């Protein structure tokens, strides 16, 4: 007679949260646009990110640093950025980046900014998502909005389509929110800004802080 071992319940996989942002713009005019377009994501199962940033925001406000719309790396004073990076680099997360050299983009990409947006996110998430989530896990993807209301709607639809293509067998919930609405989007902004600052200005100060958390840094075009 076959002996049966004790029943072992399947191990539930934690919810993985992927938060994304972009740096640079979708303009291919070399006189007014950025040289690079950076797509960045932070992936984590650590729910402390939002609480940690909200706590820091309260502390900074007490110290005289007003952040009425939350953290924004470009606008924040250096002292506030330093403290934000100190919090973020102490958390358990992986950061992934894909940066696009816009001058070398295909003509098809240059002709349509909305196509470029979808193109940029597809090639980033194609590599990141399968590595960030277990095949039986659950995934939440939140991306910061960009541009006008009509363009945000186009981009939200594009994001959903991209995620479905990258993870056709995984249940995923996608959200397209303003950066001011969630601290984790503000964290993604900080990471994206760090890479953009390094690429556009040759300033490695901030990217050096996050290097231990960087899983991938891909150049496209």
C-alpha positions in Angstrom: 0.0 0.0 0.0 1.3 3.4 -0.9 2.1 5.6 2.0 0.9 9.2 1.8 3.0 11.9 3.3 1.5 14.8 5.3 -0.4 17.3 3.2 1.6 20.4 2.4 -0.3 23.5 1.4 1.1 25.4 -1.6 3.1 28.4 -0.6 1.4 31.6 -1.5 3.6 33.9 -3.5 3.7 37.5 -2.2 2.2 40.3 -4.3 4.9 42.0 -6.3 4.5 45.7 -6.9 6.2 47.3 -9.8 6.2 51.1 -9.9 7.4 53.0 -13.0 8.3 56.4 -14.3 10.1 58.0 -17.2 12.6 60.8 -17.5 13.2 62.9 -20.5 10.5 63.7 -23.0 9.0 62.3 -26.1 10.1 65.2 -28.3 12.7 64.4 -30.9 13.7 68.0 -31.6 17.4 68.2 -30.7 17.1 71.8 -29.7 14.4 71.4 -27.1 14.2 67.7 -26.2 16.4 65.6 -23.9 19.1 63.4 -25.4 17.8 60.3 -23.7 14.5 58.9 -22.7 14.7 56.8 -19.5 12.2 54.2 -18.5 12.6 53.0 -14.9 10.9 50.6 -12.6 11.3 49.6 -9.0 10.0 46.2 -8.0 9.3 45.1 -4.4 7.3 43.1 -2.0 8.1 45.5 0.8 5.0 47.5 1.7 7.2 49.9 3.8 8.2 52.1 0.9 5.1 54.3 1.1 5.0 54.5 4.9 8.7 55.3 5.0 8.4 58.2 2.5 5.3 59.6 4.2 7.1 59.5 7.5 10.0 61.3 6.0 7.7 63.9 4.4 6.3 64.7 7.8 9.8 65.0 9.2 10.9 67.3 6.4 7.8 69.5 6.8 8.6 69.8 10.5 12.1 70.9 9.5 10.8 73.6 7.1 11.0 71.7 3.7 7.5 72.1 2.2 6.5 69.3 -0.1 2.8 70.0 -0.8 2.6 67.5 -3.7 5.0 64.9 -2.3 8.5 64.2 -3.5 9.7 65.3 -6.9 13.4 64.9 -7.5 13.8 67.7 -10.0 12.1 70.3 -7.8 13.2 69.1 -4.3 16.1 70.8 -2.6 19.3 68.9 -2.3 19.0 68.4 1.4 15.6 66.8 1.0 16.9 64.6 -1.9 19.7 63.4 0.3 17.4 62.3 3.0 15.0 60.7 0.5 17.7 58.7 -1.1 19.0 57.7 2.4 15.5 56.2 3.1 15.1 54.6 -0.3 18.5 52.9 -0.4 17.8 51.2 2.9 14.8 49.4 1.5 14.5 46.0 -0.2 13.8 46.7 -3.8 15.2 46.1 -7.3 15.6 48.9 -9.8 15.7 48.4 -13.6 16.3 50.9 -16.3 16.2 51.1 -20.0 17.5 54.2 -21.7 16.9 55.2 -25.3 19.4 57.3 -27.3 16.8 59.4 -29.1 19.1 60.6 -31.9 19.5 57.0 -33.0 15.8 56.0 -32.9 14.1 54.4 -35.9 12.2 56.8 -38.2 9.0 54.9 -37.4 9.6 55.7 -33.7 10.4 59.3 -34.2 7.3 59.9 -36.3 4.8 59.0 -33.5 5.5 60.0 -29.8 2.7 57.7 -28.6 4.2 54.7 -30.5 7.6 55.6 -29.0 6.0 55.6 -25.5 4.6 52.1 -26.0 7.8 50.9 -27.7 9.9 52.1 -24.8 7.8 50.5 -22.2 7.4 47.2 -24.1 11.2 46.6 -24.4 11.7 47.5 -20.8 9.0 45.4 -19.3 9.7 42.5 -21.7 12.9 41.9 -19.8 11.9 43.0 -16.3 8.6 41.5 -15.6 9.4 37.8 -16.1 12.4 38.3 -13.7 10.4 40.2 -11.1 7.5 37.9 -10.5 7.0 34.2 -9.9 5.0 32.4 -12.5 2.3 31.7 -9.9 2.5 35.1 -8.2 0.3 38.2 -8.3 1.4 41.5 -9.8 0.5 45.1 -9.5 1.9 47.6 -12.0 1.6 51.3 -11.3 3.0 53.8 -13.8 3.1 57.6 -13.5 1.0 59.5 -16.0 2.6 61.7 -18.7 1.1 64.5 -20.8 -2.4 65.7 -21.5 -5.6 63.9 -20.5 -6.1 62.4 -24.0 -2.5 61.3 -24.1 -2.8 59.8 -20.6 -5.7 57.7 -21.8 -3.8 56.5 -24.8 -0.8 55.6 -22.7 -2.9 53.8 -20.1 -4.3 51.6 -22.8 -0.8 51.0 -24.2 0.5 50.1 -20.8 -2.2 47.4 -20.3 -1.5 46.0 -23.7 2.3 45.9 -23.1 1.9 44.0 -19.7 -0.5 41.5 -21.3 2.0 40.8 -24.0 4.9 40.4 -21.5 3.0 38.2 -19.0 0.1 36.5 -20.9 -0.5 33.9 -18.2 -0.3 36.0 -15.0 -3.1 37.9 -13.4 -2.0 41.5 -13.4 -3.6 44.7 -12.3 -2.3 47.9 -14.0 -2.8 51.4 -12.8 -1.9 54.7 -14.5 -1.8 57.4 -11.8 -0.4 60.8 -11.2 2.9 60.8 -9.5 1.5 63.0 -6.7 -1.1 60.4 -5.8 1.3 57.7 -4.4 4.6 57.8 -2.6 5.9 54.7 -4.6 5.5 56.6 -7.8 7.5 59.4 -6.3 10.2 56.8 -5.4 10.3 55.7 -9.0 10.7 59.3 -10.0 13.8 59.6 -7.8 15.4 56.5 -9.4 14.6 57.7 -12.9 15.9 61.1 -12.1 19.2 59.7 -10.8 19.9 57.9 -14.1 18.8 60.8 -16.2 21.0 63.1 -14.3 24.0 60.8 -14.9 23.2 60.5 -18.6 22.4 64.1 -19.4 24.7 66.0 -17.1 27.4 63.4 -16.3 26.6 63.7 -12.6 27.0 60.3 -10.9 26.3 61.3 -7.4 22.7 60.0 -7.2 23.2 56.9 -9.4 26.1 55.9 -7.2 23.8 55.8 -4.2 21.4 53.4 -5.9 23.9 51.1 -7.6 23.5 48.3 -5.1 19.8 48.1 -5.9 20.2 48.2 -9.7 19.4 44.9 -11.3 19.6 45.9 -15.0 20.7 49.0 -16.9 20.1 48.6 -20.6 20.9 50.9 -23.4 18.6 50.8 -26.5 19.4 52.3 -29.9 
